[in-house]
Protein backbone atom coordinates (compact mmCIF):
# COMPACT_ATOMS: atom_id res chain seq x y z
CA UNK A 1 0.00 0.00 0.00
CA UNK A 2 2.75 2.46 0.99
CA UNK A 3 4.83 1.57 -2.08
CA UNK A 4 1.82 2.06 -4.37
CA UNK A 5 1.04 5.45 -2.84
CA UNK A 6 4.67 6.60 -3.14
CA UNK A 7 4.50 6.08 -6.92
CA UNK A 8 1.78 8.72 -7.16
CA UNK A 9 3.29 11.37 -4.85
CA UNK A 10 5.24 13.20 -7.57
CA UNK A 11 2.40 13.25 -10.17
CA UNK A 12 -0.03 14.42 -7.47
CA UNK A 13 2.38 17.16 -6.41
CA UNK A 14 2.82 18.37 -10.01
CA UNK A 15 -0.94 18.32 -10.56
CA UNK A 16 -1.47 20.29 -7.36
CA UNK A 17 0.98 22.98 -8.53
CA UNK A 18 -0.77 23.28 -11.90
CA UNK A 19 -4.23 23.51 -10.36
CA UNK A 20 -3.08 26.03 -7.74
CA UNK A 21 -1.40 28.16 -10.43
CA UNK A 22 -4.59 28.15 -12.50
CA UNK A 23 -6.66 29.20 -9.51
CA UNK A 24 -4.22 32.04 -8.74
CA UNK A 25 -4.05 32.90 -12.48
CA UNK A 26 -0.27 32.49 -12.65
CA UNK A 27 1.40 32.03 -16.04
CA UNK A 28 3.08 28.67 -15.36
CA UNK A 29 5.33 28.72 -18.42
CA UNK A 30 6.71 32.22 -17.72
CA UNK A 31 7.22 31.36 -14.05
CA UNK A 32 9.09 28.18 -15.02
CA UNK A 33 11.34 30.02 -17.50
CA UNK A 34 12.12 32.71 -14.91
CA UNK A 35 13.01 30.09 -12.31
CA UNK A 36 15.16 28.17 -14.80
CA UNK A 37 17.14 31.30 -15.69
CA UNK A 38 17.75 32.09 -12.04
CA UNK A 39 18.78 28.49 -11.37
CA UNK A 40 21.30 28.43 -14.22
CA UNK A 41 22.76 31.75 -13.08
CA UNK A 42 23.12 30.49 -9.52
CA UNK A 43 24.74 27.25 -10.72
CA UNK A 44 27.42 29.19 -12.64
CA UNK A 45 27.96 31.44 -9.64
CA UNK A 46 28.62 28.65 -7.14
CA UNK A 47 30.43 26.29 -9.54
CA UNK A 48 33.96 27.65 -8.81
CA UNK A 49 33.45 27.16 -5.07
CA UNK A 50 32.31 23.55 -5.56
CA UNK A 51 35.33 22.77 -7.76
CA UNK A 52 37.71 24.39 -5.27
CA UNK A 53 36.34 22.40 -2.32
CA UNK A 54 36.30 19.09 -4.22
CA UNK A 55 39.89 19.71 -5.36
CA UNK A 56 41.02 20.50 -1.81
CA UNK A 57 39.32 17.37 -0.39
CA UNK A 58 40.91 15.22 -3.08
CA UNK A 59 44.40 16.53 -2.28
CA UNK A 60 43.80 16.13 1.47
CA UNK A 61 42.80 12.47 1.07
CA UNK A 62 45.38 11.43 -1.54
CA UNK A 63 48.36 13.13 0.09
CA UNK A 64 48.16 11.01 3.23
CA UNK A 65 47.33 14.04 5.37
CA UNK A 66 44.14 12.34 6.53
CA UNK A 67 46.10 9.40 7.97
CA UNK A 68 48.60 11.71 9.69
CA UNK A 69 45.84 13.80 11.24
CA UNK A 70 44.05 10.63 12.35
CA UNK A 71 47.14 9.42 14.21
CA UNK A 72 47.57 12.82 15.88
CA UNK A 73 43.93 13.00 16.98
CA UNK A 74 43.71 9.43 18.25
CA UNK A 75 45.07 10.06 21.80
CA UNK A 76 42.98 13.22 22.24
CA UNK A 77 39.69 11.74 21.05
CA UNK A 78 40.26 8.60 23.12
CA UNK A 79 40.03 10.80 26.23
CA UNK A 80 36.53 11.76 25.09
CA UNK A 81 35.54 8.07 24.72
CA UNK A 82 35.27 8.42 20.95
CA UNK A 83 35.93 5.06 19.23
CA UNK A 84 39.11 4.91 17.18
CA UNK A 85 37.19 3.58 14.19
CA UNK A 86 35.19 6.80 13.69
CA UNK A 87 38.20 9.13 13.62
CA UNK A 88 38.44 9.12 9.78
CA UNK A 89 34.73 9.98 9.63
CA UNK A 90 35.20 12.62 12.34
CA UNK A 91 37.86 14.28 10.19
CA UNK A 92 36.25 13.94 6.76
CA UNK A 93 32.61 14.65 7.58
CA UNK A 94 32.94 18.48 7.62
CA UNK A 95 34.57 18.43 4.18
CA UNK A 96 32.82 15.88 1.95
CA UNK A 97 29.50 14.06 2.11
CA UNK A 98 30.35 11.46 -0.54
CA UNK A 99 33.71 10.63 1.08
CA UNK A 100 31.99 10.39 4.46
CA UNK A 101 29.49 7.85 3.15
CA UNK A 102 32.36 5.76 1.80
CA UNK A 103 34.08 5.84 5.20
CA UNK A 104 30.77 4.99 6.91
CA UNK A 105 30.35 1.92 4.71
CA UNK A 106 33.86 0.82 5.68
CA UNK A 107 33.06 1.27 9.39
CA UNK A 108 29.92 -0.86 9.04
CA UNK A 109 31.89 -3.58 7.28
CA UNK A 110 34.72 -3.58 9.83
CA UNK A 111 32.79 -3.16 13.10
CA UNK A 112 29.16 -3.99 12.29
CA UNK A 113 26.08 -1.80 11.98
CA UNK A 114 24.86 -2.40 15.55
CA UNK A 115 28.26 -2.08 17.24
CA UNK A 116 29.06 0.92 19.44
CA UNK A 117 31.41 2.23 16.75
CA UNK A 118 28.72 1.76 14.11
CA UNK A 119 26.12 3.59 16.21
CA UNK A 120 28.44 6.49 16.95
CA UNK A 121 29.27 6.75 13.24
CA UNK A 122 25.56 6.65 12.32
CA UNK A 123 24.75 9.33 14.89
CA UNK A 124 27.59 11.48 13.61
CA UNK A 125 26.38 11.17 10.02
CA UNK A 126 22.78 11.91 10.95
CA UNK A 127 23.42 14.88 13.22
CA UNK A 128 26.27 16.69 11.45
CA UNK A 129 26.74 18.65 8.24
CA UNK A 130 29.52 19.04 5.69
CA UNK A 131 30.32 22.30 7.43
CA UNK A 132 33.35 23.53 5.50
CA UNK A 133 31.78 22.58 2.18
CA UNK A 134 28.51 24.29 3.08
CA UNK A 135 30.19 27.42 4.45
CA UNK A 136 32.46 27.81 1.42
CA UNK A 137 29.57 27.18 -0.97
CA UNK A 138 26.94 29.45 0.56
CA UNK A 139 29.26 32.16 1.82
CA UNK A 140 30.84 32.27 -1.62
CA UNK A 141 27.52 32.31 -3.46
CA UNK A 142 26.35 35.42 -1.59
CA UNK A 143 29.73 37.14 -1.66
CA UNK A 144 30.66 36.91 2.02
CA UNK A 145 34.45 37.09 2.24
CA UNK A 146 34.75 37.72 5.96
CA UNK A 147 33.99 34.51 7.94
CA UNK A 148 33.14 36.72 10.91
CA UNK A 149 29.85 37.54 9.19
CA UNK A 150 28.00 34.62 10.69
CA UNK A 151 25.33 33.86 13.25
CA UNK A 152 26.08 34.92 16.80
CA UNK A 153 23.75 32.26 18.16
CA UNK A 154 25.17 29.45 20.33
CA UNK A 155 25.22 25.78 19.30
CA UNK A 156 23.43 23.51 21.79
CA UNK A 157 23.62 19.71 21.51
CA UNK A 158 21.16 17.17 22.95
CA UNK A 159 23.14 13.94 23.51
CA UNK A 160 20.24 12.31 25.37
CA UNK A 161 17.89 12.25 22.39
CA UNK A 162 20.74 11.84 19.89
CA UNK A 163 21.87 8.61 21.54
CA UNK A 164 18.56 7.33 22.89
CA UNK A 165 20.39 5.22 25.51
CA UNK A 166 21.90 6.43 28.79
CA UNK A 167 25.29 4.83 28.12
CA UNK A 168 25.68 6.85 24.92
CA UNK A 169 25.06 10.22 26.58
CA UNK A 170 28.54 10.67 28.09
CA UNK A 171 30.63 9.97 24.95
CA UNK A 172 28.30 12.05 22.77
CA UNK A 173 28.36 14.95 25.25
CA UNK A 174 32.17 14.86 25.41
CA UNK A 175 32.39 14.71 21.62
CA UNK A 176 30.04 17.69 21.31
CA UNK A 177 32.10 19.86 23.68
CA UNK A 178 35.33 18.78 21.96
CA UNK A 179 33.79 19.82 18.62
CA UNK A 180 33.01 23.30 19.97
CA UNK A 181 29.42 23.09 21.19
CA UNK A 182 28.33 25.93 23.49
CA UNK A 183 25.80 23.99 25.54
CA UNK A 184 24.33 20.58 26.34
CA UNK A 185 20.81 19.36 27.04
CA UNK A 186 21.07 16.24 29.24
CA UNK A 187 18.15 14.40 30.82
CA UNK A 188 18.57 13.40 34.48
CA UNK A 189 16.24 11.32 36.67
CA UNK A 190 16.53 9.83 40.16
CA UNK A 191 14.85 6.62 39.01
CA UNK A 192 15.01 6.39 35.20
CA UNK A 193 13.22 3.04 35.20
CA UNK A 194 10.15 4.75 36.69
CA UNK A 195 10.25 7.80 34.41
CA UNK A 196 7.05 8.62 32.52
CA UNK A 197 9.08 9.04 29.32
CA UNK A 198 12.69 9.02 28.09
CA UNK A 199 13.88 6.99 31.07
CA UNK A 200 16.18 4.85 28.94
CA UNK A 201 18.20 7.92 27.94
CA UNK A 202 18.27 9.62 31.35
CA UNK A 203 21.34 9.70 33.59
CA UNK A 204 21.20 9.18 37.33
CA UNK A 205 22.47 12.18 39.37
CA UNK A 206 25.77 10.51 40.29
CA UNK A 207 26.60 9.71 36.67
CA UNK A 208 25.58 13.24 35.69
CA UNK A 209 27.90 14.77 38.31
CA UNK A 210 30.79 12.59 37.11
CA UNK A 211 30.09 13.57 33.51
CA UNK A 212 30.06 17.28 34.39
CA UNK A 213 33.54 16.98 35.91
CA UNK A 214 34.83 15.50 32.65
CA UNK A 215 32.93 18.13 30.63
CA UNK A 216 34.48 20.91 32.71
CA UNK A 217 37.97 19.66 31.85
CA UNK A 218 37.15 19.54 28.13
CA UNK A 219 35.42 22.94 28.27
CA UNK A 220 38.50 24.51 29.88
CA UNK A 221 40.61 23.20 27.02
CA UNK A 222 38.24 25.04 24.67
CA UNK A 223 38.54 28.23 26.71
CA UNK A 224 34.97 27.90 28.05
CA UNK A 225 33.43 27.54 31.48
CA UNK A 226 30.50 25.53 32.84
CA UNK A 227 27.33 27.37 33.84
CA UNK A 228 23.83 26.10 34.65
Secondary structure as UniProt FT lines:
FT   HELIX           2..23
FT   TURN            24..25
FT   HELIX           28..62
FT   TURN            63..64
FT   HELIX           65..79
FT   TURN            80..81
FT   HELIX           84..86
FT   HELIX           87..92
FT   TURN            93..95
FT   HELIX           97..111
FT   TURN            113..114
FT   HELIX           116..127
FT   HELIX           131..141
FT   TURN            142..143
FT   TURN            147..148
FT   STRAND          156..157
FT   HELIX           159..163
FT   HELIX           166..178
FT   TURN            179..180
FT   STRAND          183..184
FT   TURN            190..191
FT   HELIX           192..194
FT   HELIX           199..201
FT   HELIX           205..221
FT   TURN            222..223
//
